Amino acid sequence: MKERFLSQFGYDDARTVSEYTRQIKQLLEGSIAPGWVTGEVSNFRRQASGHLYFSLKDGTSQLPVVMFRGNAAGLDFELENGAEVIVYGEISVFEPYGRYQLIARAAVQAGQGKLHREFERLKRKLLEEGLFDKARKKSLPLAPRSIAFITSPSGAAVQDFIRILKRRDWRGHLTVLPAKVQGADAAETLLESLALAEKLARFDLIVIGRGGGSLEDLWCFNDERLVRALATLSVPVISAVGHEIDFTLSDFVADVRAETPSAAAELISSSYIDCANRLEFARDSLDDSVSESILAWRRELGDWGSRLKAVAPERNLETASLRLDEISGRIEVAITREIGKTRRNLAEGSIGFGNLRPERVVENLRKRLNSLEERSRRETDRRMLPLRQRHGELSAKLRTLSPDSTLKRGYAILSKADGRMIASVASIAENERVRATLADGESWLRKDASGEDDSVSV
């Protein structure tokens, strides 16, 4: 039996617990759509993190539920064991423990279940008709000057709305159209004020809203007649109903939804401030542009004034006077120059004529002759000086080399009677007389046979 079971199903394709649990998770979460579940709360506990854990049970079953902190903050009642509630959420599988649970997104008390179902029915109906389409929504004016606020004049919402507009220095006209915002006939009064605002046709923007409350308190803003009336308005409308977590059908059909009336006031004043800043910037830019244009025109006017002055008759007369003065000055300078030139020529001619007189000519020639004589003497002395020095040097050398100088040193000059100089003893014959010239005189010498000389002084 065991072998037949194993051979039929096998265990080669066995999955892990995680894989099997993940397949269950995909199957459950992919096939069960989010929806509302009603039951009694049990096993309730609130974690320090703010998350809520409890079970929903009826007579035969129970369902684990977890509501995270962000969704739990939107509850308008205290959740506790034994409470009958209707919870909206989607199924999820917590894989670590293989346990499925409902992730709650919203919860209401069981007594409100009918209202929630009616809300969802109307929402689907109007959505299918296209009343919530973005294409039909109108843009808000950048700087609304006249606003209608449809609300209870005695509520805190209108006071907060006015306070914020004043604080943000919004300047315009605000009209509060009174209406009930809670109760059986509240929708009727809202419709009447809305019709009045449309009839007056003097508002740039309509705001409808009130402070927060329970589903029953806000139900008049889910009235089908009111929603359709808002859809047909020719003036842009802001829905400012409840707190951030509250939604009504008026929010979906309005052109803009504000979380609170205070948020609507901030939205309006922000666009107003932005528009005012842009207007101020445009004004400053226009002032600068006008100032620059005026300055340019002034400069151009000054230029034209200068040009007009330049072509004015008195300016022409002034220019002619200046030119006349200039020409007169130039003529005066020219005449003075010519007179001076003539005077110089006359003076030079007088001097030249004076130089032609005979006594002046003789005097000039005598001066010139003296000058040339002096120049000749200086030039002769200048040229003779080195010649005299050279003559002295040569004379000294000549005196050094002359026979007289040699004779004075004890030498003698021998010559024959006929005056021929004797340069060698061999040229002297025996008994021939020889003249000996000394420094202080002459003496005759004779060469004898023995070779001794006989001398006779003169």
C-alpha positions as CSV (number, residue, x, y, z in Angstrom):
1,M,0.0,0.0,0.0
2,K,2.7,2.4,1.0
3,E,4.8,1.5,-2.0
4,R,1.8,2.0,-4.3
5,F,1.1,5.5,-2.8
6,L,4.7,6.5,-3.2
7,S,4.8,5.2,-6.8
8,Q,1.6,7.2,-7.6
9,F,2.4,10.6,-6.0
10,G,6.1,10.5,-5.4
11,Y,8.0,12.9,-3.1
12,D,10.7,14.2,-5.4
13,D,8.6,17.4,-6.0
14,A,7.9,18.0,-2.3
15,R,7.7,21.7,-1.4
16,T,9.1,23.4,1.7
17,V,6.8,24.9,4.3
18,S,7.7,28.4,3.2
19,E,6.9,27.6,-0.5
20,Y,3.7,25.9,0.5
21,T,2.6,28.8,2.7
22,R,3.6,31.4,0.0
23,Q,1.4,29.5,-2.5
24,I,-1.5,29.7,0.0
25,K,-0.9,33.4,0.5
26,Q,-0.9,34.1,-3.2
27,L,-4.1,32.0,-3.7
28,L,-6.0,33.8,-0.8
29,E,-4.8,37.3,-1.4
30,G,-5.3,37.0,-5.2
31,S,-8.8,35.6,-5.1
32,I,-10.6,37.4,-2.1
33,A,-11.3,41.1,-2.8
34,P,-11.3,43.7,0.0
35,G,-14.7,44.1,1.7
36,W,-16.7,44.7,4.9
37,V,-16.9,42.0,7.6
38,T,-19.2,42.3,10.7
39,G,-18.7,40.5,14.0
40,E,-18.0,40.8,17.7
41,V,-14.7,42.0,19.0
42,S,-12.7,39.5,21.2
43,N,-9.1,39.0,22.3
44,F,-8.6,42.7,21.9
45,R,-5.1,44.1,22.8
46,R,-3.4,47.4,22.0
47,Q,0.4,47.3,21.4
48,A,2.8,50.0,22.6
49,S,3.4,50.7,18.9
50,G,-0.3,51.8,18.5
51,H,-1.3,48.7,16.4
52,L,-4.5,46.9,17.4
53,Y,-4.9,43.1,17.5
54,F,-8.3,41.4,18.0
55,S,-10.6,38.7,16.6
56,L,-14.0,39.0,14.9
57,K,-16.3,36.2,15.8
58,D,-19.9,35.1,15.4
59,G,-21.7,32.0,16.5
60,T,-19.5,29.5,14.7
61,S,-16.3,31.1,13.5
62,Q,-13.7,33.7,14.3
63,L,-11.3,35.8,12.2
64,P,-7.9,37.2,13.4
65,V,-7.7,41.0,12.6
66,V,-4.9,43.5,12.8
67,M,-5.3,47.3,12.5
68,F,-2.1,49.3,12.1
69,R,-1.5,52.6,13.9
70,G,-2.3,54.9,11.0
71,N,-5.7,53.4,10.5
72,A,-6.4,53.0,14.2
73,A,-6.0,56.8,14.6
74,G,-9.0,57.3,12.4
75,L,-11.4,55.5,14.6
76,D,-14.1,57.8,16.2
77,F,-15.1,55.3,18.9
78,E,-13.4,53.1,21.4
79,L,-12.8,49.6,20.3
80,E,-13.2,47.0,23.1
81,N,-14.1,43.4,23.7
82,G,-17.8,42.6,23.1
83,A,-18.3,45.5,20.7
84,E,-20.3,44.9,17.5
85,V,-18.4,46.4,14.6
86,I,-18.2,46.4,10.9
87,V,-14.6,46.2,9.6
88,Y,-13.3,47.0,6.1
89,G,-10.1,45.3,5.0
90,E,-8.3,42.7,2.9
91,I,-7.2,39.1,3.7
92,S,-3.5,38.5,4.2
93,V,-1.3,35.5,5.2
94,F,1.3,35.9,8.0
95,E,3.9,33.5,6.6
96,P,6.1,33.0,9.7
97,Y,3.1,31.3,11.5
98,G,1.2,30.2,8.5
99,R,-1.9,32.1,9.7
100,Y,-4.3,34.2,7.7
101,Q,-5.7,37.4,9.1
102,L,-7.7,40.4,8.1
103,I,-5.8,43.7,7.6
104,A,-8.4,46.3,8.8
105,R,-8.3,49.7,7.1
106,A,-11.5,51.1,8.7
107,A,-14.1,50.2,11.3
108,V,-17.5,51.5,12.3
109,Q,-19.9,50.5,15.0
110,A,-22.6,48.0,13.8
111,G,-25.3,50.6,14.1
112,Q,-23.6,52.6,11.4
113,G,-23.4,49.7,8.9
114,K,-26.5,50.8,7.1
115,L,-25.1,54.2,6.5
116,H,-21.9,52.9,5.2
117,R,-23.6,50.6,2.8
118,E,-25.7,53.5,1.6
119,F,-22.6,55.6,1.3
120,E,-20.8,53.0,-0.8
121,R,-24.0,52.6,-3.0
122,L,-24.3,56.3,-3.7
123,K,-20.6,56.6,-4.3
124,R,-20.6,53.8,-6.9
125,K,-23.7,55.2,-8.6
126,L,-22.4,58.8,-8.9
127,L,-18.9,57.6,-9.9
128,E,-20.4,55.6,-12.8
129,E,-22.4,58.7,-13.9
130,G,-19.1,60.6,-14.1
131,L,-19.8,63.2,-11.4
132,F,-16.4,62.6,-9.9
133,D,-14.4,62.8,-13.1
134,K,-11.4,65.2,-13.0
135,A,-12.2,66.4,-16.5
136,R,-15.4,68.2,-15.3
137,K,-13.7,69.9,-12.4
138,K,-13.0,73.7,-12.6
139,S,-9.8,75.5,-11.7
140,L,-9.8,77.8,-8.7
141,P,-9.4,81.5,-9.3
142,L,-5.9,82.7,-8.4
143,A,-7.1,85.7,-6.4
144,P,-10.8,85.4,-5.5
145,R,-12.1,88.8,-4.3
146,S,-15.6,87.6,-3.3
147,I,-16.2,84.3,-1.4
148,A,-19.3,82.6,-0.1
149,F,-18.9,80.2,2.8
150,I,-21.9,77.9,3.3
151,T,-21.8,76.7,6.9
152,S,-23.2,77.2,10.4
153,P,-22.5,80.8,11.5
154,S,-22.2,79.7,15.1
155,G,-19.7,76.9,14.6
156,A,-16.0,77.0,15.3
157,A,-15.2,76.3,11.7
158,V,-16.2,79.7,10.4
159,Q,-14.3,81.5,13.2
160,D,-11.1,79.5,12.3
161,F,-11.7,80.2,8.6
162,I,-12.0,84.0,9.2
163,R,-9.0,84.1,11.6
164,I,-6.7,82.4,9.1
165,L,-7.8,84.8,6.3
166,K,-7.1,87.8,8.5
167,R,-3.8,86.4,9.7
168,R,-2.6,85.8,6.2
169,D,-3.7,89.4,5.2
170,W,-6.3,88.2,2.7
171,R,-8.2,91.2,1.3
172,G,-11.6,90.5,-0.2
173,H,-15.3,90.2,0.6
174,L,-16.5,87.1,2.6
175,T,-20.2,86.3,2.8
176,V,-21.3,83.6,5.3
177,L,-24.5,82.0,4.0
178,P,-26.0,80.3,7.0
179,A,-27.1,76.6,6.9
180,K,-27.5,73.7,9.2
181,V,-24.7,71.2,9.0
182,Q,-26.2,68.4,11.1
183,G,-29.6,66.9,11.5
184,A,-32.6,65.8,9.4
185,D,-33.2,69.0,7.5
186,A,-29.6,70.1,7.2
187,A,-29.4,69.0,3.5
188,E,-32.4,71.3,2.7
189,T,-30.7,74.4,4.2
190,L,-27.5,73.6,2.4
191,L,-29.3,73.4,-0.9
192,E,-31.1,76.7,-0.2
193,S,-27.9,78.5,0.5
194,L,-26.2,76.9,-2.5
195,A,-29.1,78.1,-4.7
196,L,-28.8,81.6,-3.2
197,A,-25.1,81.8,-3.9
198,E,-25.7,80.7,-7.5
199,K,-28.5,83.2,-7.9
200,L,-26.6,86.2,-6.6
201,A,-23.9,85.5,-9.2
202,R,-21.3,87.7,-7.5
203,F,-19.0,85.2,-5.9
204,D,-15.7,84.1,-7.4
205,L,-15.5,81.0,-5.2
206,I,-17.9,79.0,-3.0
207,V,-16.7,77.1,0.1
208,I,-19.0,74.5,1.8
209,G,-18.1,72.7,5.0
210,R,-18.0,72.2,8.7
211,G,-15.8,70.7,11.4
212,G,-15.4,67.0,12.0
213,G,-17.9,64.5,13.4
214,S,-19.3,61.0,13.2
215,L,-20.7,59.5,10.0
216,E,-24.2,60.4,11.2
217,D,-23.1,64.0,11.9
218,L,-21.7,64.4,8.4
219,W,-24.4,62.6,6.6
220,C,-26.1,65.7,5.1
221,F,-23.0,66.2,2.9
222,N,-23.6,62.8,1.4
223,D,-27.1,63.8,0.3
224,E,-27.6,62.9,-3.4
225,R,-29.4,66.1,-4.2
226,L,-26.6,68.2,-2.7
227,V,-24.0,66.3,-4.6
228,R,-25.8,66.8,-7.9
229,A,-26.3,70.5,-7.2
230,L,-22.6,70.9,-6.5
231,A,-21.8,69.2,-9.8
232,T,-23.9,71.8,-11.7
233,L,-22.5,74.9,-10.2
234,S,-21.0,77.5,-12.5
235,V,-18.7,78.8,-9.8
236,P,-15.7,76.7,-8.5
237,V,-16.4,75.1,-5.2
238,I,-14.2,73.9,-2.3
239,S,-15.5,71.1,0.0
240,A,-14.1,71.5,3.5
241,V,-15.9,68.9,5.5
242,G,-14.7,67.2,8.7
243,H,-11.1,66.3,9.5
244,E,-8.4,64.7,7.4
245,I,-9.8,61.2,7.9
246,D,-13.3,62.1,7.0
247,F,-14.6,61.8,3.5
248,T,-18.0,62.7,2.1
249,L,-19.5,62.5,-1.3
250,S,-19.3,66.3,-1.4
251,D,-15.5,66.0,-1.3
252,F,-15.5,63.8,-4.4
253,V,-17.7,66.0,-6.5
254,A,-16.2,69.4,-5.5
255,D,-13.6,71.0,-7.6
256,V,-11.1,70.9,-4.7
257,R,-11.2,69.0,-1.4
258,A,-9.7,70.6,1.7
259,E,-9.2,68.5,4.8
260,T,-10.6,71.1,7.1
261,P,-12.1,74.6,6.8
262,S,-8.8,76.0,8.1
263,A,-7.0,74.2,5.3
264,A,-9.4,75.8,2.8
265,A,-8.6,79.2,4.2
266,E,-4.9,78.5,3.9
267,L,-5.4,77.3,0.3
268,I,-7.3,80.5,-0.7
269,S,-5.0,82.9,1.1
270,S,-1.9,81.1,-0.3
271,S,-3.1,81.6,-3.9
272,Y,-4.0,85.2,-3.0
273,I,-0.6,85.8,-1.4
274,D,1.1,84.3,-4.5
275,C,-1.0,86.4,-6.8
276,A,-0.4,89.5,-4.6
277,N,3.4,88.8,-4.7
278,R,3.2,88.4,-8.5
279,L,1.2,91.7,-8.8
280,E,3.7,93.4,-6.5
281,F,6.6,92.1,-8.6
282,A,4.7,93.2,-11.8
283,R,4.2,96.6,-10.2
284,D,7.8,96.9,-9.3
285,S,8.8,95.8,-12.7
286,L,6.4,98.3,-14.3
287,D,7.8,101.0,-12.0
288,D,11.3,100.2,-13.0
289,S,10.3,100.0,-16.7
290,V,8.5,103.4,-16.5
291,S,11.4,105.0,-14.6
292,E,13.9,103.7,-17.2
293,S,11.6,105.0,-20.0
294,I,11.3,108.4,-18.3
295,L,15.1,108.6,-17.9
296,A,15.5,107.6,-21.6
297,W,13.0,110.2,-22.7
298,R,14.7,112.8,-20.5
299,R,18.0,112.0,-22.1
300,E,16.5,112.1,-25.6
301,L,14.8,115.4,-24.7
302,G,18.1,116.8,-23.5
303,D,19.7,115.6,-26.8
304,W,17.0,117.3,-28.8
305,G,17.3,120.5,-26.7
306,S,21.0,120.5,-27.4
307,R,20.4,120.1,-31.1
308,L,17.8,122.9,-31.1
309,K,20.2,125.2,-29.3
310,A,22.8,124.3,-31.9
311,V,20.5,125.5,-34.7
312,A,18.9,128.4,-32.9
313,P,19.4,131.9,-34.4
314,E,21.1,133.3,-31.3
315,R,23.5,130.3,-31.4
316,N,24.3,131.1,-35.1
317,L,25.0,134.7,-34.1
318,E,27.2,133.5,-31.3
319,T,29.0,131.1,-33.6
320,A,29.5,133.9,-36.2
321,S,30.8,136.3,-33.5
322,L,33.3,133.6,-32.4
323,R,34.4,133.0,-36.0
324,L,34.7,136.8,-36.5
325,D,36.9,137.1,-33.3
326,E,39.0,134.2,-34.5
327,I,39.5,135.7,-38.0
328,S,40.4,139.1,-36.4
329,G,42.9,137.5,-34.2
330,R,44.5,135.6,-37.0
331,I,44.7,138.8,-39.1
332,E,46.2,140.7,-36.2
333,V,48.8,137.9,-35.7
334,A,49.6,137.9,-39.4
335,I,50.0,141.7,-39.6
336,T,52.2,141.6,-36.5
337,R,54.3,138.8,-38.0
338,E,54.7,140.6,-41.3
339,I,55.6,143.9,-39.6
340,G,58.2,142.2,-37.5
341,K,59.6,140.4,-40.5
342,T,59.9,143.8,-42.4
343,R,61.6,145.4,-39.4
344,R,64.1,142.6,-39.3
345,N,64.8,142.9,-43.0
346,L,65.2,146.6,-42.7
347,A,67.6,146.3,-39.8
348,E,69.6,143.7,-41.7
349,G,69.6,145.9,-44.8
350,S,70.8,148.9,-42.7
351,I,73.6,146.8,-41.3
352,G,74.6,145.6,-44.7
353,F,74.5,149.1,-46.2
354,G,76.6,150.4,-43.3
355,N,79.2,147.7,-44.0
356,L,79.7,149.0,-47.6
357,R,81.2,152.4,-46.5
358,P,85.1,152.6,-47.4
359,E,86.3,153.2,-43.8
360,R,84.1,150.3,-42.6
361,V,85.4,148.1,-45.4
362,V,89.0,149.0,-44.6
363,E,88.4,148.4,-40.9
364,N,86.8,145.0,-41.6
365,L,89.7,144.0,-43.9
366,R,92.3,145.1,-41.3
367,K,90.5,143.1,-38.7
368,R,90.3,140.1,-41.0
369,L,94.0,140.5,-41.9
370,N,95.0,140.7,-38.2
371,S,92.9,137.6,-37.5
372,L,94.4,135.7,-40.4
373,E,97.9,136.8,-39.2
374,E,97.2,135.6,-35.7
375,R,95.8,132.3,-37.0
376,S,98.9,131.9,-39.2
377,R,101.2,132.5,-36.4
378,R,99.4,130.1,-34.1
379,E,99.3,127.5,-36.8
380,T,103.1,128.0,-37.6
381,D,104.0,127.7,-34.0
382,R,101.8,124.6,-33.7
383,R,103.5,122.9,-36.6
384,M,107.1,124.1,-35.9
385,L,107.0,122.9,-32.3
386,P,107.4,119.2,-33.1
387,L,109.9,120.0,-35.9
388,R,112.0,122.0,-33.4
389,Q,111.9,119.1,-31.0
390,R,112.9,116.7,-33.7
391,H,115.7,119.0,-34.8
392,G,117.0,119.1,-31.3
393,E,117.0,115.4,-31.0
394,L,118.7,114.9,-34.4
395,S,121.3,117.6,-33.6
396,A,122.1,115.9,-30.3
397,K,122.6,112.6,-32.1
398,L,124.6,114.3,-34.8
399,R,126.8,115.9,-32.3
400,T,127.3,112.6,-30.6
401,L,128.4,111.0,-33.9
402,S,130.4,114.0,-35.3
403,P,134.3,113.7,-35.7
404,D,134.8,116.5,-33.2
405,S,133.1,114.5,-30.5
406,T,135.3,111.5,-31.4
407,L,138.5,113.6,-31.4
408,K,137.6,115.0,-28.0
409,R,137.6,111.5,-26.7
410,G,141.3,111.2,-27.7
411,Y,141.0,109.9,-31.2
412,A,142.9,111.3,-34.2
413,I,142.3,111.4,-37.9
414,L,145.1,110.5,-40.2
415,S,145.3,111.8,-43.7
416,K,147.9,112.2,-46.4
417,A,149.2,115.5,-47.6
418,D,146.7,115.6,-50.4
419,G,143.9,115.1,-47.9
420,R,143.1,111.5,-48.5
421,M,142.1,109.7,-45.4
422,I,144.3,106.9,-44.2
423,A,142.4,103.9,-43.2
424,S,145.3,101.4,-43.1
425,V,149.1,101.5,-42.1
426,A,149.9,99.6,-45.3
427,S,148.8,102.6,-47.3
428,I,151.5,104.8,-45.8
429,A,154.9,104.8,-47.6
430,E,158.2,104.9,-45.9
431,N,159.3,108.4,-44.9
432,E,155.9,109.7,-46.0
433,R,154.6,112.5,-44.0
434,V,151.1,112.0,-42.5
435,R,148.8,114.6,-41.1
436,A,147.3,113.8,-37.7
437,T,144.2,115.9,-36.8
438,L,143.5,116.1,-33.1
439,A,140.9,117.9,-31.1
440,D,143.0,120.9,-30.5
441,G,145.1,121.0,-33.8
442,E,147.1,119.1,-36.4
443,S,150.5,117.4,-36.3
444,W,152.7,115.9,-39.0
445,L,154.1,112.5,-38.6
446,R,156.7,110.6,-40.7
447,K,157.0,106.9,-41.0
448,D,160.8,105.8,-40.9
449,A,162.3,102.6,-42.0
450,S,162.5,101.3,-38.5
451,G,158.9,101.8,-38.1
452,E,159.2,104.8,-35.7
453,D,157.5,108.0,-36.5
454,D,159.0,111.5,-36.4
455,S,156.5,114.2,-35.6
456,V,156.7,117.9,-35.9
457,S,154.0,120.1,-34.2
458,V,152.5,122.9,-36.1
